[in-house]
């Protein structure tokens, strides 16, 4: 029993040494390209509706609020609501965000992309407005997660800038 424990501990330490010696750095760490780029990224202000506002808040929660950054994340959100059953009590909210990152120094397009997702909600009962708002909040959080993940990959590439 003790030999197995010693073997497991030894394997764990070899694994740690192997990962640390291979040059592994976290994508979102402070010493990474993505971490440095997020510190230099400004999220464009919302364009007027609640969905845009929620998206900006979610993005700023992930990348920080950087009013003096040199890169601008512009975004355009479209939402579609469809009924899922004949009684009209289940709805699907489909969202798409098209985004681009632009250098504020020379207006050069660094990269662009789009993400889409959906959430469903039930319209039974008297709380339809709050259920719709909750669905929008969940959808904007999902879209912000997807955009952040895609930006991490793009900023991690040293040729991206």
N, C-alpha and C positions, 0 to 999 in steps of 0.2 A: 504494500500500500504506500509506503513512504517512497519507494523507488519510482512509482508512478507519479506521485506528487512532484518529486524532484525533476523527473523528466518533463512534466508539463511546465514547470517554472522555467527550466532551461530553454524549452522551445519558445516560450513567451518572450524571454529576453533576446533570443536569436532573432525572432520576428521583429521586435522593436529595433534592434540594432540594424537589421536589414533594411527596414523602411526608412530609418533616419539616415542611413549612409547612401541611399539611392538618389538623394536630392529631392525627395518628396516635400512639397510645400502645399499647404491648404489653398484651395482656390479663393476662398473668401478671407484669408488671413491678411494681417496688416502689411506683411512683407510681399504680398502677391501683386501681380499686375492688376487684377480685378479690384482688390482692396484699395489700391492707390487711385485707380480710375473712378471708383465709387466716391472717393473723397473729393473728386474733381468734377462731379456730375450734378447738374442742376435739373430738377424736374420742372418742366413747363407748367405754368399755373393752369388750373382747371378752366374749361371753356364754357361754363355756365350751368350745366345741369348737375344733379346730385351724383350720377354715376361717374362723371369726370372728377368731381371733387373727391369721391371715395377712392378712386384709383390713385390720385395724386397723394392722398394721405397714406394709403397702403405702400406706395413706392417710397415715399419719404421715410416711412417706418423701416424699410429695408435698406435703403442706401444712405439715409441721412439727409438732412436739409442743408444744402451747401449754396448759399446765395452768391458766392463769389467764384464758382467753378468755371472752368473753361470749356466744358462740354454740356450741351443741352439735350435733354431727352424730350422730344416732342411726341405727342400721342394723339390718336383719334379713335374714339370708342363708338361702336355701334351695337345696339341691343335689339333683339327680336323676341317677342313673346308668342308662344304658340300653345294651344290646348292639346292635351294628350289623350283625352277620352271624350266620348260623345256627350257626357253629362256636363262637361266643362268645369270639373272640379279639380283637375290636376293640370298644372301649367309647367311649361319648360321655358326658362329664360336663357337665351343663347347670346353670348357676348363675344365680340371680336375687338381686339386692339391692334391697330397698325401703329408702329412706332419707328422713329429714326433718331439716331444720335448724331448731332451736328457739332462741329467745332465752332465755338463762338469767336475764335481768333480770326478765322478766314472763311467761315461759312461752308466749310468742306464737309460733305456727308461722310461720316466714319463707317456707319453700317445702319441697316434697317431690317425690319422683320415684322412678323405678325403672329399673334397667338389667339386661339379661341378656346372657349370652354362653355359649359352649360351647368345650370342648376335646375332642380325641379322643386315645386312647392304646391301645396294643396290650398284650394280656395274655399273650402267648406268653413262654415262658421262666420262670425262677424268681424274677424280680424284680418280681412283681406289686405288692407293697406299695410299693416305691420308685417304681414307675411311677404308681401311684395318687396318692401324695403329690406327685410332681412335677406331675401334672395339676392337682391342687388349687392348688398354688402358682402355676402359670401362669394358671389361671382367676381367682384372687383378684387377680393383677396386672392382668389385662385389665379386670376389674370396677372396680378402683380407678382405672385410667386413664379409664374411661368416666364414673365418678361425678365425678372431678376435672374433666374437660372440661365436664360439665353444670353443676357448681358455678361454674366460671369464667364461663360464660355468665350464670348466674343472678346472681352477685355483680357482674358488669360492668354489669348493668342498674341505673341509679341508683334506680329505683323498687322494687327488690327488698327493700330494708330499710325 
